[in-house]
């Protein structure tokens, strides 16, 4: 239950940040994609919905699968951020932090099965 509440809180907060700090998130959406602001806002809505869902109840298999697919869908933005050394809130991160967080995405995908 702790894991579910932790992830629910993280997803909810991250989703809200997609709106309050939208320009920071837009920087990590590859420039070849159209409607980058919309992509950030849509992914923010999805994160808030996933987060609230986790906070309210134990997820079923479909919700877990949707969360995993969402994590796969946003993975290219994390690669783009690392490959282009994009700052986070105006702070340059060391290369090992940018690249080191990529394997965490796979770990998070596996974590969804444990909820």
VEXDREN-17020 format. One record per residue: x, y, z of N, C-alpha, C, O in turn; chain; residue in three letters; residue number from 1. Coordinates in Angstrom, 2 decimals. Layout:
REM VEXDREN-17020
{r {X Y Z} {X Y Z} {X Y Z} {X Y Z} A ala NUM}
...
REM end
This chain:
REM VEXDREN-17020
{r {0.83 -1.20 0.00} {0.00 0.00 0.00} {0.87 1.26 0.00} {0.53 2.24 -0.66} A unk 1}
{r {1.98 1.22 0.74} {2.88 2.38 0.78} {3.37 2.73 -0.61} {3.39 3.89 -1.00} A unk 2}
{r {3.77 1.70 -1.37} {4.28 1.90 -2.73} {3.22 2.57 -3.60} {3.52 3.50 -4.35} A unk 3}
{r {1.99 2.10 -3.50} {0.90 2.66 -4.30} {0.66 4.12 -3.95} {0.49 4.95 -4.85} A unk 4}
{r {0.65 4.45 -2.67} {0.44 5.84 -2.24} {1.61 6.73 -2.64} {1.42 7.89 -3.02} A unk 5}
{r {2.82 6.20 -2.55} {4.00 6.95 -2.97} {3.92 7.28 -4.46} {4.07 8.44 -4.85} A unk 6}
{r {3.68 6.27 -5.28} {3.60 6.51 -6.73} {2.41 7.40 -7.08} {2.50 8.24 -7.96} A unk 7}
{r {1.30 7.20 -6.39} {0.14 8.05 -6.64} {0.45 9.51 -6.37} {0.05 10.39 -7.14} A unk 8}
{r {1.16 9.78 -5.28} {1.54 11.15 -4.95} {2.52 11.71 -5.99} {2.37 12.85 -6.44} A unk 9}
{r {3.51 10.91 -6.35} {4.52 11.37 -7.33} {3.86 11.67 -8.67} {4.14 12.71 -9.27} A unk 10}
{r {3.00 10.78 -9.16} {2.34 11.02 -10.44} {1.44 12.25 -10.39} {1.40 13.04 -11.33} A unk 11}
{r {0.71 12.41 -9.30} {-0.18 13.56 -9.18} {0.61 14.87 -9.18} {0.26 15.80 -9.90} A unk 12}
{r {1.66 14.93 -8.39} {2.48 16.14 -8.32} {3.14 16.41 -9.67} {3.15 17.54 -10.14} A unk 13}
{r {3.69 15.37 -10.29} {4.33 15.55 -11.60} {3.32 16.05 -12.63} {3.64 16.91 -13.45} A unk 14}
{r {2.12 15.52 -12.58} {1.09 15.95 -13.52} {0.74 17.42 -13.34} {0.58 18.15 -14.32} A unk 15}
{r {0.62 17.86 -12.09} {0.32 19.28 -11.82} {1.47 20.16 -12.31} {1.25 21.24 -12.84} A unk 16}
{r {2.71 19.68 -12.14} {3.87 20.45 -12.60} {3.87 20.62 -14.12} {4.47 21.58 -14.63} A unk 17}
{r {3.23 19.72 -14.84} {3.12 19.88 -16.29} {2.38 21.17 -16.65} {2.53 21.69 -17.76} A unk 18}
{r {1.58 21.67 -15.74} {0.83 22.90 -15.98} {1.51 24.11 -15.34} {1.52 25.20 -15.92} A unk 19}
{r {2.06 23.93 -14.15} {2.65 25.08 -13.46} {4.06 25.39 -13.99} {4.53 26.52 -13.86} A unk 20}
{r {4.71 24.41 -14.58} {6.05 24.60 -15.17} {6.09 24.03 -16.58} {7.04 23.35 -16.97} A unk 21}
{r {5.05 24.31 -17.32} {4.87 23.73 -18.66} {6.05 23.97 -19.56} {6.44 23.07 -20.32} A unk 22}
{r {6.64 25.16 -19.52} {7.76 25.47 -20.42} {8.97 24.57 -20.16} {9.70 24.25 -21.10} A unk 23}
{r {9.19 24.17 -18.92} {10.29 23.24 -18.61} {10.04 21.87 -19.24} {10.96 21.26 -19.78} A unk 24}
{r {8.82 21.40 -19.17} {8.49 20.10 -19.75} {8.50 20.17 -21.28} {8.88 19.20 -21.94} A unk 25}
{r {8.11 21.30 -21.83} {8.08 21.44 -23.29} {9.48 21.31 -23.88} {9.65 20.85 -25.00} A unk 26}
{r {10.50 21.72 -23.10} {11.88 21.64 -23.59} {12.31 20.20 -23.86} {13.19 19.97 -24.69} A unk 27}
{r {11.72 19.24 -23.18} {12.17 17.86 -23.36} {11.32 17.10 -24.38} {11.57 15.92 -24.64} A unk 28}
{r {10.32 17.75 -24.95} {9.56 17.14 -26.04} {10.34 17.43 -27.32} {10.58 18.59 -27.65} A unk 29}
{r {10.73 16.39 -28.06} {11.51 16.62 -29.28} {10.86 17.65 -30.20} {9.65 17.63 -30.44} A unk 30}
{r {11.69 18.55 -30.72} {11.19 19.66 -31.52} {10.55 19.23 -32.84} {9.84 20.01 -33.46} A unk 31}
{r {10.81 18.01 -33.26} {10.20 17.52 -34.50} {8.71 17.23 -34.32} {7.98 17.09 -35.30} A unk 32}
{r {8.27 17.14 -33.08} {6.85 16.86 -32.83} {6.03 18.15 -32.85} {6.46 19.17 -32.32} A unk 33}
{r {4.87 18.10 -33.46} {3.99 19.28 -33.45} {3.25 19.38 -32.11} {3.19 18.42 -31.35} A unk 34}
{r {2.71 20.54 -31.85} {1.82 20.75 -30.70} {2.49 20.35 -29.38} {1.88 19.64 -28.58} A unk 35}
{r {3.70 20.79 -29.17} {4.45 20.37 -27.98} {3.77 20.80 -26.69} {3.78 20.05 -25.72} A unk 36}
{r {3.17 21.97 -26.66} {2.47 22.41 -25.45} {1.29 21.47 -25.15} {1.07 21.10 -24.00} A unk 37}
{r {0.56 21.10 -26.19} {-0.56 20.18 -26.02} {-0.07 18.82 -25.50} {-0.70 18.22 -24.63} A unk 38}
{r {1.06 18.34 -26.04} {1.61 17.07 -25.60} {1.93 17.12 -24.11} {1.64 16.18 -23.37} A unk 39}
{r {2.53 18.22 -23.67} {2.87 18.38 -22.25} {1.60 18.40 -21.41} {1.52 17.73 -20.38} A unk 40}
{r {0.60 19.15 -21.84} {-0.63 19.25 -21.07} {-1.39 17.92 -21.05} {-1.92 17.52 -20.01} A unk 41}
{r {-1.44 17.24 -22.18} {-2.13 15.95 -22.24} {-1.44 14.93 -21.35} {-2.10 14.17 -20.64} A unk 42}
{r {-0.11 14.90 -21.37} {0.59 13.95 -20.52} {0.43 14.34 -19.05} {0.40 13.47 -18.17} A unk 43}
{r {0.31 15.64 -18.77} {0.05 16.09 -17.40} {-1.31 15.62 -16.90} {-1.43 15.17 -15.77} A unk 44}
{r {-2.31 15.74 -17.75} {-3.65 15.25 -17.38} {-3.60 13.76 -17.09} {-4.18 13.28 -16.11} A unk 45}
{r {-2.91 13.02 -17.96} {-2.82 11.58 -17.76} {-2.11 11.24 -16.45} {-2.53 10.34 -15.73} A unk 46}
{r {-1.04 11.97 -16.13} {-0.33 11.71 -14.88} {-1.19 12.01 -13.67} {-1.18 11.26 -12.69} A unk 47}
{r {-1.94 13.11 -13.72} {-2.84 13.43 -12.60} {-3.89 12.33 -12.45} {-4.17 11.89 -11.33} A unk 48}
{r {-4.48 11.90 -13.55} {-5.50 10.85 -13.48} {-4.92 9.54 -12.95} {-5.53 8.88 -12.10} A unk 49}
{r {-3.74 9.17 -13.44} {-3.09 7.96 -12.93} {-2.79 8.11 -11.43} {-3.02 7.19 -10.64} A unk 50}
{r {-2.26 9.26 -11.07} {-1.90 9.50 -9.67} {-3.09 9.42 -8.75} {-3.05 8.74 -7.72} A unk 51}
{r {-4.16 10.11 -9.11} {-5.37 10.07 -8.28} {-5.95 8.67 -8.22} {-6.44 8.24 -7.17} A unk 52}
{r {-5.90 7.97 -9.33} {-6.40 6.60 -9.36} {-5.63 5.72 -8.38} {-6.22 4.92 -7.65} A unk 53}
{r {-4.30 5.88 -8.35} {-3.49 5.09 -7.43} {-3.76 5.47 -5.98} {-3.73 4.62 -5.09} A unk 54}
{r {-4.01 6.75 -5.74} {-4.28 7.19 -4.38} {-5.63 6.68 -3.86} {-5.80 6.45 -2.67} A unk 55}
{r {-6.58 6.50 -4.78} {-7.93 6.13 -4.37} {-8.17 4.64 -4.22} {-8.97 4.21 -3.39} A unk 56}
{r {-7.46 3.84 -5.04} {-7.71 2.40 -4.97} {-6.56 1.61 -5.58} {-5.73 2.15 -6.32} A unk 57}
{r {-6.54 0.35 -5.27} {-5.54 -0.55 -5.85} {-5.86 -0.71 -7.34} {-7.01 -0.98 -7.70} A unk 58}
{r {-4.85 -0.54 -8.19} {-5.13 -0.62 -9.63} {-5.35 -2.05 -10.11} {-4.74 -2.99 -9.61} A unk 59}
{r {-6.22 -2.17 -11.07} {-6.44 -3.46 -11.71} {-5.43 -3.68 -12.83} {-4.61 -2.80 -13.10} A unk 60}
{r {-5.50 -4.83 -13.47} {-4.55 -5.15 -14.53} {-4.56 -4.14 -15.68} {-3.50 -3.83 -16.24} A unk 61}
{r {-5.72 -3.64 -16.05} {-5.80 -2.68 -17.16} {-5.13 -1.36 -16.80} {-4.42 -0.77 -17.63} A unk 62}
{r {-5.33 -0.89 -15.59} {-4.71 0.37 -15.16} {-3.19 0.20 -15.10} {-2.45 1.09 -15.52} A unk 63}
{r {-2.74 -0.92 -14.59} {-1.30 -1.19 -14.53} {-0.70 -1.19 -15.94} {0.36 -0.61 -16.17} A unk 64}
{r {-1.39 -1.83 -16.87} {-0.91 -1.90 -18.25} {-0.89 -0.51 -18.88} {0.05 -0.16 -19.59} A unk 65}
{r {-1.93 0.29 -18.63} {-1.95 1.66 -19.17} {-0.81 2.50 -18.61} {-0.20 3.28 -19.34} A unk 66}
{r {-0.54 2.35 -17.34} {0.59 3.06 -16.73} {1.91 2.64 -17.37} {2.76 3.49 -17.65} A unk 67}
{r {2.07 1.36 -17.60} {3.28 0.87 -18.24} {3.41 1.42 -19.66} {4.50 1.83 -20.08} A unk 68}
{r {2.33 1.43 -20.40} {2.36 1.98 -21.76} {2.65 3.48 -21.75} {3.35 3.98 -22.63} A unk 69}
{r {2.12 4.17 -20.77} {2.39 5.60 -20.64} {3.89 5.83 -20.41} {4.49 6.70 -21.02} A unk 70}
{r {4.48 5.03 -19.52} {5.92 5.16 -19.25} {6.75 4.88 -20.49} {7.78 5.53 -20.71} A unk 71}
{r {6.33 3.93 -21.30} {7.02 3.65 -22.56} {6.86 4.84 -23.51} {7.80 5.22 -24.21} A unk 72}
{r {5.67 5.42 -23.54} {5.40 6.54 -24.45} {6.21 7.78 -24.13} {6.61 8.51 -25.04} A unk 73}
{r {6.48 8.04 -22.86} {7.23 9.24 -22.49} {8.74 9.01 -22.44} {9.51 9.95 -22.26} A unk 74}
{r {9.16 7.76 -22.61} {10.59 7.44 -22.57} {11.41 8.23 -23.59} {12.50 8.70 -23.25} A unk 75}
{r {10.93 8.40 -24.83} {11.72 9.18 -25.80} {12.02 10.61 -25.32} {13.07 11.16 -25.67} A unk 76}
{r {11.15 11.21 -24.55} {11.42 12.56 -24.03} {12.60 12.52 -23.07} {13.41 13.45 -23.05} A unk 77}
{r {12.72 11.46 -22.28} {13.85 11.34 -21.36} {15.15 11.11 -22.12} {16.20 11.64 -21.74} A unk 78}
{r {15.09 10.33 -23.20} {16.27 10.12 -24.05} {16.67 11.45 -24.70} {17.84 11.80 -24.74} A unk 79}
{r {15.68 12.17 -25.19} {15.93 13.47 -25.83} {16.59 14.44 -24.84} {17.51 15.17 -25.19} A unk 80}
{r {16.11 14.43 -23.62} {16.68 15.30 -22.58} {18.14 14.95 -22.32} {18.98 15.84 -22.21} A unk 81}
{r {18.44 13.66 -22.23} {19.81 13.23 -21.98} {20.71 13.51 -23.19} {21.82 14.04 -23.04} A unk 82}
{r {20.24 13.17 -24.38} {21.06 13.34 -25.58} {21.37 14.80 -25.88} {22.41 15.11 -26.46} A unk 83}
{r {20.47 15.69 -25.48} {20.65 17.12 -25.76} {21.07 17.92 -24.53} {21.14 19.15 -24.57} A unk 84}
{r {21.34 17.22 -23.44} {21.81 17.85 -22.20} {20.93 19.03 -21.80} {21.41 20.13 -21.53} A unk 85}
{r {19.63 18.78 -21.77} {18.66 19.82 -21.45} {18.61 20.03 -19.94} {18.55 19.07 -19.17} A unk 86}
{r {18.65 21.29 -19.55} {18.66 21.62 -18.13} {17.31 21.33 -17.48} {16.29 21.22 -18.16} A unk 87}
{r {17.34 21.22 -16.19} {16.13 20.98 -15.40} {15.93 22.19 -14.49} {16.71 22.41 -13.57} A unk 88}
{r {14.90 22.96 -14.76} {14.62 24.18 -14.00} {15.81 25.14 -13.98} {16.10 25.76 -12.97} A unk 89}
{r {16.48 25.24 -15.13} {17.60 26.17 -15.24} {18.92 25.63 -14.72} {19.93 26.34 -14.75} A unk 90}
{r {18.93 24.38 -14.24} {20.16 23.77 -13.71} {20.62 22.68 -14.65} {19.86 21.78 -15.01} A unk 91}
{r {21.89 22.75 -15.02} {22.47 21.69 -15.83} {22.75 20.49 -14.93} {23.37 20.63 -13.87} A unk 92}
{r {22.29 19.35 -15.35} {22.54 18.12 -14.60} {23.78 17.44 -15.16} {24.07 17.57 -16.35} A unk 93}
{r {24.51 16.72 -14.32} {25.67 15.98 -14.84} {25.21 14.90 -15.81} {24.09 14.39 -15.70} A unk 94}
{r {26.07 14.55 -16.75} {25.71 13.58 -17.78} {25.24 12.26 -17.16} {24.32 11.63 -17.67} A unk 95}
{r {25.88 11.85 -16.06} {25.53 10.57 -15.46} {24.13 10.59 -14.87} {23.47 9.55 -14.81} A unk 96}
{r {23.66 11.76 -14.44} {22.30 11.86 -13.91} {21.28 11.79 -15.04} {20.24 11.14 -14.93} A unk 97}
{r {21.59 12.48 -16.15} {20.68 12.47 -17.30} {20.55 11.07 -17.89} {19.45 10.61 -18.17} A unk 98}
{r {21.68 10.41 -18.08} {21.66 9.07 -18.67} {21.31 8.00 -17.64} {20.72 6.98 -17.99} A unk 99}
{r {21.66 8.24 -16.39} {21.39 7.27 -15.35} {19.92 7.09 -15.02} {19.51 6.05 -14.51} A unk 100}
{r {19.13 8.12 -15.31} {17.71 7.98 -15.00} {16.96 7.15 -16.04} {15.83 6.73 -15.79} A unk 101}
{r {17.57 6.92 -17.20} {16.89 6.14 -18.24} {16.58 4.70 -17.80} {15.47 4.23 -18.02} A unk 102}
{r {17.54 3.99 -17.20} {17.21 2.63 -16.72} {16.12 2.63 -15.65} {15.42 1.64 -15.47} A unk 103}
{r {15.98 3.74 -14.93} {14.93 3.82 -13.91} {13.54 3.70 -14.52} {12.61 3.22 -13.88} A unk 104}
{r {13.42 4.14 -15.76} {12.12 4.04 -16.44} {11.72 2.57 -16.57} {10.57 2.21 -16.34} A unk 105}
{r {12.67 1.72 -16.95} {12.39 0.28 -17.04} {12.04 -0.31 -15.69} {11.15 -1.15 -15.57} A unk 106}
{r {12.74 0.14 -14.66} {12.46 -0.31 -13.31} {11.05 0.10 -12.90} {10.32 -0.69 -12.31} A unk 107}
{r {10.66 1.34 -13.22} {9.31 1.81 -12.88} {8.24 0.99 -13.61} {7.19 0.69 -13.04} A unk 108}
{r {8.52 0.63 -14.85} {7.57 -0.18 -15.60} {7.35 -1.50 -14.88} {6.21 -1.96 -14.76} A unk 109}
{r {8.41 -2.12 -14.41} {8.28 -3.37 -13.67} {7.59 -3.16 -12.32} {6.86 -4.04 -11.85} A unk 110}
{r {7.82 -2.02 -11.71} {7.18 -1.71 -10.41} {5.66 -1.70 -10.52} {4.97 -2.03 -9.55} A unk 111}
{r {5.14 -1.31 -11.66} {3.68 -1.23 -11.81} {3.02 -2.59 -11.59} {1.88 -2.67 -11.15} A unk 112}
{r {3.74 -3.66 -11.91} {3.19 -5.00 -11.67} {3.03 -5.30 -10.19} {2.22 -6.15 -9.81} A unk 113}
{r {3.79 -4.61 -9.36} {3.78 -4.88 -7.91} {2.70 -4.11 -7.16} {2.50 -4.33 -5.96} A unk 114}
{r {2.02 -3.22 -7.83} {1.00 -2.40 -7.14} {-0.24 -3.19 -6.84} {-1.19 -2.66 -6.26} A unk 115}
REM end
